[in-house]
């Protein structure tokens, strides 16, 4: 092959790469990365460090009619409660191994809680959108006030985990404290 066709092919590849929108990828950002494994207590001690990252952690899921909360007995505090986002929970449960599904269902039905090893996207603060027709000052006020609102039922939790995979479900000992 002469230098002219090689140069033309190289130029074509470079131009097509430059013209592709920068935000366009074949996988979402979280699908393309492997999860960061961390303890639940480390996750909630440094929430900004893990904000919007795909994480793997182990925590107790406490479930009831109006809540779905993750916590760890090693760092029980209302400031550490993490909302286990419902839609992600439903998708992750459907995608889980049948054995994990069966165990999780059994433990939740009998005890309202289960110890999970879960992979998901952690959120340290809510995403807040201000209307486009307001001034920058009002936008700032809206964002500051709503970021304090929290996640879940009545804003019960300062953090949220949107699960993608439930890897493991274990029984929680009866002696484990509740939040």
C-alpha positions as CSV (number, residue, x, y, z in Angstrom):
1,X,0.0,0.0,0.0
2,X,1.4,3.4,-0.9
3,X,1.7,6.2,1.7
4,X,-1.3,8.2,0.2
5,X,-4.0,5.5,1.1
6,X,-2.4,5.0,4.6
7,X,-2.4,8.7,5.2
8,X,-6.0,9.0,4.0
9,X,-7.2,6.2,6.3
10,X,-5.4,7.6,9.2
11,X,-6.8,11.1,8.6
12,X,-10.3,9.6,8.2
13,X,-10.0,7.8,11.6
14,X,-8.8,10.9,13.3
15,X,-11.5,13.2,11.8
16,X,-14.3,10.7,12.7
17,X,-13.0,10.5,16.3
18,X,-12.8,14.3,16.6
19,X,-16.4,14.7,15.3
20,X,-17.9,12.2,17.7
21,X,-19.7,14.0,20.6
22,X,-17.5,14.0,23.7
23,X,-20.2,12.7,26.0
24,X,-21.2,9.8,23.7
25,X,-19.9,6.4,24.7
26,X,-21.0,2.8,24.2
27,X,-21.2,2.1,27.9
28,X,-22.4,4.4,30.7
29,X,-19.6,5.7,32.9
30,X,-20.5,3.3,35.7
31,X,-20.8,0.3,33.4
32,X,-17.3,1.0,32.0
33,X,-15.6,1.1,35.4
34,X,-15.1,-1.6,37.9
35,X,-16.6,-1.0,41.4
36,X,-14.5,0.4,44.2
37,X,-14.8,-2.0,47.2
38,X,-15.1,-0.3,50.5
39,X,-16.7,-0.9,53.9
40,X,-20.0,0.8,54.5
41,X,-18.6,2.8,57.5
42,X,-15.8,4.1,55.3
43,X,-18.4,5.0,52.6
44,X,-20.5,7.1,54.9
45,X,-17.4,8.6,56.7
46,X,-16.1,10.1,53.4
47,X,-19.3,10.4,51.3
48,X,-17.8,13.1,48.9
49,X,-15.0,10.8,48.0
50,X,-17.4,8.1,46.7
51,X,-20.1,10.5,45.3
52,X,-21.5,9.2,42.0
53,X,-19.0,6.3,42.0
54,X,-19.8,2.6,41.5
55,X,-19.0,0.9,44.8
56,X,-19.2,-2.6,46.3
57,X,-20.1,-2.7,50.0
58,X,-21.6,-4.9,52.6
59,X,-24.4,-3.5,54.8
60,X,-27.6,-4.5,56.5
61,X,-30.8,-3.8,54.5
62,X,-33.7,-2.8,56.7
63,X,-36.9,-3.0,54.8
64,X,-40.4,-1.9,55.7
65,X,-43.6,-0.5,54.1
66,X,-42.1,3.0,53.8
67,X,-38.4,2.5,54.0
68,X,-35.5,0.6,52.4
69,X,-32.4,1.6,54.3
70,X,-28.8,0.4,54.5
71,X,-26.8,0.6,57.7
72,X,-23.9,-1.0,59.6
73,X,-23.8,-1.8,63.3
74,X,-20.2,-0.5,63.4
75,X,-21.3,3.1,62.6
76,X,-25.0,3.4,63.6
77,X,-26.1,7.0,63.4
78,X,-29.0,8.7,61.7
79,X,-26.4,10.7,59.8
80,X,-25.1,7.4,58.2
81,X,-28.4,5.9,57.0
82,X,-28.4,5.3,53.3
83,X,-31.5,5.0,51.2
84,X,-31.6,1.8,49.0
85,X,-33.2,3.2,45.9
86,X,-36.4,1.2,45.0
87,X,-36.2,1.1,41.2
88,X,-32.6,0.0,41.2
89,X,-33.4,-2.5,44.0
90,X,-36.1,-4.1,41.8
91,X,-33.8,-4.3,38.8
92,X,-30.9,-5.7,40.8
93,X,-33.1,-8.2,42.5
94,X,-34.4,-9.5,39.2
95,X,-30.9,-9.8,37.9
96,X,-29.6,-11.5,41.0
97,X,-28.7,-15.2,41.2
98,X,-31.8,-17.3,42.1
99,X,-30.2,-18.5,45.3
100,X,-29.6,-14.8,46.4
101,X,-33.2,-13.9,45.5
102,X,-34.5,-16.8,47.6
103,X,-32.3,-16.0,50.6
104,X,-33.1,-12.3,50.5
105,X,-36.8,-12.9,50.3
106,X,-36.7,-15.4,53.2
107,X,-34.6,-13.1,55.5
108,X,-36.7,-9.9,54.7
109,X,-40.0,-11.8,55.3
110,X,-38.8,-13.2,58.6
111,X,-36.7,-10.4,60.1
112,X,-37.3,-7.3,57.9
113,X,-33.6,-7.2,57.3
114,X,-30.7,-9.0,55.5
115,X,-26.9,-8.5,55.2
116,X,-26.2,-7.7,51.6
117,X,-23.1,-7.5,49.5
118,X,-24.1,-5.0,46.8
119,X,-22.7,-3.1,43.9
120,X,-24.3,0.3,43.1
121,X,-23.9,4.0,42.5
122,X,-23.5,6.0,45.7
123,X,-24.9,9.5,45.9
124,X,-23.7,11.8,48.6
125,X,-26.3,14.5,47.9
126,X,-29.4,14.8,45.7
127,X,-29.1,16.0,42.1
128,X,-30.9,19.3,42.1
129,X,-32.2,21.0,38.9
130,X,-33.3,24.6,39.1
131,X,-35.8,26.0,36.5
132,X,-34.0,27.5,33.6
133,X,-35.8,30.9,33.8
134,X,-34.5,31.9,37.3
135,X,-31.5,34.1,38.1
136,X,-28.2,32.5,39.2
137,X,-28.8,33.8,42.7
138,X,-32.1,32.0,43.0
139,X,-30.6,28.9,41.4
140,X,-28.0,28.9,44.1
141,X,-30.6,29.2,46.9
142,X,-32.7,26.4,45.3
143,X,-29.7,24.1,45.1
144,X,-28.4,24.8,48.6
145,X,-31.8,24.2,50.2
146,X,-32.6,21.1,48.3
147,X,-29.2,19.4,48.7
148,X,-30.0,19.3,52.4
149,X,-33.4,17.5,51.8
150,X,-32.0,14.0,51.7
151,X,-33.2,10.8,50.0
152,X,-36.1,8.4,50.6
153,X,-39.3,8.7,52.4
154,X,-39.6,12.2,53.9
155,X,-35.9,12.7,53.2
156,X,-34.9,10.2,55.9
157,X,-31.4,9.5,54.6
158,X,-28.5,11.8,53.8
159,X,-27.2,9.3,51.2
160,X,-28.5,6.9,48.5
161,X,-27.2,3.8,46.9
162,X,-28.7,2.9,43.5
163,X,-28.0,-0.9,43.3
164,X,-27.1,-2.6,40.1
165,X,-26.1,-6.0,41.5
166,X,-26.9,-7.9,44.7
167,X,-24.1,-10.3,45.0
168,X,-24.9,-12.0,48.3
169,X,-27.6,-12.1,51.0
170,X,-27.0,-13.4,54.5
171,X,-29.1,-13.7,57.7
172,X,-28.5,-10.9,60.2
173,X,-28.0,-12.2,63.7
174,X,-30.9,-11.3,66.0
175,X,-28.4,-9.6,68.4
176,X,-27.4,-7.1,65.7
177,X,-28.7,-3.7,66.7
178,X,-31.3,-1.7,64.7
179,X,-30.6,1.9,63.8
